[in-house]
Amino acid sequence: MSLATGEFVGLIAIFFAVALLYSSVGFGGGSSYLAILALVLSSFFVIRSTALLCNLAVVLGSSYWYWRAGLLQLKKFLPFIATSIPMAFLGASFRLEERIFFIILGISLIGSAIALAVQTIQLKTNYEPKKYPSYLSYCLGAAIGLLSGLVGIGGGIFLAPVLNYMRWDRPLVIAALASFFILVNSVSGLTGLAIAGTFEWFWPEIAMLVVAVVVGGQLGVRLSLGQFSAKAIRLVTALLVLIVGLRVLLENGLHLNLWG
């Protein structure tokens, strides 16, 4: 990784902050890892691999603590997981051209930012959950699993706002599902990258980033279980992801230099 020492230390600090913030709402931070790495790395294979590794590192700990709190309702989560795992594997196994990858990545980041902002503004904690047919869970799992495999994120940032809008369950249960959803899709996605021969990473730099997100993630999930709310910070994060998503789409994907 061709970064100066000071720049890399800054990158570690940013990854720590992203993991802390996202894990507090059940996410792994994959969309922001991708956004940041797309600005400092040129290989999208390394970008995808690193984002998935960091995602996995964060949600492993998060899922454990949600399980300890009795929020991992595996039977209820199964329809989402059953279809997302093979679709995430399929998405990760595609050898996308770099330009196509960045177009999909940019659109995904923009979608992530909008979804996070809408969820933050509209989220209500005191509602009665609604019941939906099981096939809808299978369909949602498959669609988001495929997208997560293509761009190298766990997909929880897409799933959670949809389920909160649907009032599928309590927000904390949805956060637990998002965390576990990201976990299984990250494993599936990394497997797909490995089999396709596109798993790449820099040692020991990436390992240091993984350590940073593990620490940040452990702090974040404890804030989540303590009913911590960081509405303003989440909205600022959504805005930053939106800006970087636009830049990735326009500059890396469409090759338009509109930023001076």
N, C-alpha and C positions, 0 to 999 in steps of 0.2 A: 504494500500500500504506500504510494508515493506522497506522504504527507509529512510536513515538518513536525517536530516534537510538540511544539505549542499547539498546532492545529489538531493533532491527534488527541492531545489532552482535552481540548475543547470538544472534540467529537465524542469522547467518552462521557464528558459531563452532560452533553445534550442527550445521549442515549439513556443515561441514568434518569434524567428528568422526564423523558418521554415514557420510559417504563413505569416510573412512579405514577405519573398522571393516568396513563391508559389502564394500568392494572387496577386502579381505584374504581374503575367502572366495568371491569371484567374483560378488557381488551388486552391484546399483546403489544400493540404499538406498531404493527407491521407497516401500515400505511405511512407513518411518519419516518420509520427507518428507511423505507424505499425512497421517500422524498428527499431525505438528507443524503443518502448514499448516491442518488442519481446526480447530485451536484458535485460530488467529490470523486466518484469512480466512473470509469468508462466502460467496464465490462458488465453487461447486464446479467451475465451468468453469476458473477460474484455478488451483484446487487440482490438478485433473487435468493441465492443461497444464504447470504448473511441475514437478510430480513427474516427468512424462515427460521434460521437458527436462533436468532434473538427472540422471535415470537415464541418458539418452543421453550426457551429458557424461562421466559416470564410466566407463561401460563402453566407450566409444570407446578410451580410453587402456588400460583393462584388456585388452581384446581384442587390441590391438596387442602388448602385452607377452607375453600368452599365445601369440600367433602367433610372436613372436620366440623363445620358449622351445620351440617345436615341439609345443605342446599343443592348438592349434586343428585338430582332425581334421575338416575340413569334410565329407568324404564320410560320416563316421560321424554327424555332427551333422545332416545334411540332412533325414532323416525328421522330426525335431522342428521344424525351421525351415519346411519346406514347408507344413505345415498351420497352424502358429502365426501366420504372417504374415497370411493372409487373415482368420483368426478374430480376431486382435487389431485389425485394421482394422474388421471388422464390429462388434466390441464397442465400440470408441471412437466409432463413428458413431451409436450409439444416443443419443437425447436423453432421458436418464433424468430423472425428477422428482427434485428435490433430496432429498426424504425417502428415496426408494428408493435413490438413490446412496449416502447415508450408511449405510443399513442394509447394503448390499452391502460398502461400505468397512469398516464396523466388523467384520463377520463375517470379511472377508478379513484384516484386521489381527490379529484373534484367531487365525485359522488360521496366519498368518505367524509369530506369536510361538510358538505351540505347535510348529510345524514346526522353527523355528530351535532351540528348546530341546531337542527330541527328537534332532535331528541332532547337536547339540553333545555331548549325553550319550552317544549310542550310536555315534557315528562311530568307525570302526576303519580304520586305514591299511594294515594287513597282511592283505589278503584276496585271494582269487582271483576276478577278475571273472566274472560269469555271462553266458550268452548268452540273448537273448530274441528272439522273432519281430519282424520289422520293423514289423508293423501296430501293435504296442503303442506304439512310438515315435511313429507318426503320430497315434494316439489321444491320447496324453499331450500332444503338441504342440498339437493342436486345442483340447482342453479348457482347458489353462492359458493358451493364447493368447487365447481368448475372455474369460476372467476378467481377464486383464491389461489388455485393451483397455477393459473395462467400468469398472474402478476406477482405471486410470492407473498401473499398475506394469508392470515388464517380465516378471514371472512367474518369474524365476529362484529366488526364495525359496521357491516351491512346488515347482519342478522338482527342485532339487538334493537336498532331503531324501528325496524319493521315489526318486531314482536311487541315492543312497547306501544307502538301505534295501534296494533291489533288488540292490546290489552290481554295478551296471551297468558301472562302470569304476573306475579309481583316483580318489581324492578330488580330486586336482589336475586331472585331465582333466574331471571333473564340474564343477569350479569354472570351468574354461575354457568348457565348454558353457553353463553358467548365464550367464556374462558375455556370450557371443555371442548367446544366446537373448534376453537382455534388450535387447541392442543392436537386433536386427532387429524385435523387438516394439515397442520404443519408437518407432522410425522409423515402423512401420506404424500404431501408435496415434496419433502426432502427425498423420500424414496423414489418418487418419479424422476427427480433431477438426477439422482445417482444412477438409476437404470438407463436414463437417456444420455449419460456421460456429460451432463452439464452442471454438475455440482462442483463449484470452485470456491476456495476461500484462501485468505492469507493468514499464515501462522507466524507469530503469535498474536498479531494485531486483532484479528477477529475474536480470538479467545478472550482478550481483554475487554472487548465490547460486550461479549456474552456475560462476563462477570459483572460488568456495570449494570446491565439490565436485570440480572438476577437480584442484585441488591436493591435496585429501584423497585422492581416488581414486588419483592417481599414487603417493602414499606408500603407500597400502594394498596395491596390487597388488605392489609391491616386497617388502612384508612377506610376501605370499602366496607369491611365488616363492622366498623365503628360508625357506619352511616355518615361518613364524611361527604361533604358536598363542596365542589369547587366549580361552580357554574361559570364564573367569569373566566377562570383559567381555561376551562374546556372550550369556551367560545373563542378565546384568543388562539388556542391551539387549532381550532377548526379554521379560523381565518388564515393562519400561517400555512396549514396544509393546503388550503384552497389556492393561495398564492403560488406555492411551490408546484402544485399540481398543474396549474396553468402554464407555469414556466416549462415544466417537463413536457407537457403536451405540445406547446408552441415551438420551443427551441429544439428539444431532443427528438420529438416525434414528427412535427411538421416542418422543422428547420426554418422557422421564422424568427428572426432576431428583432423582437419588438421591445426589448428591455434596455436598449442602449448598450 
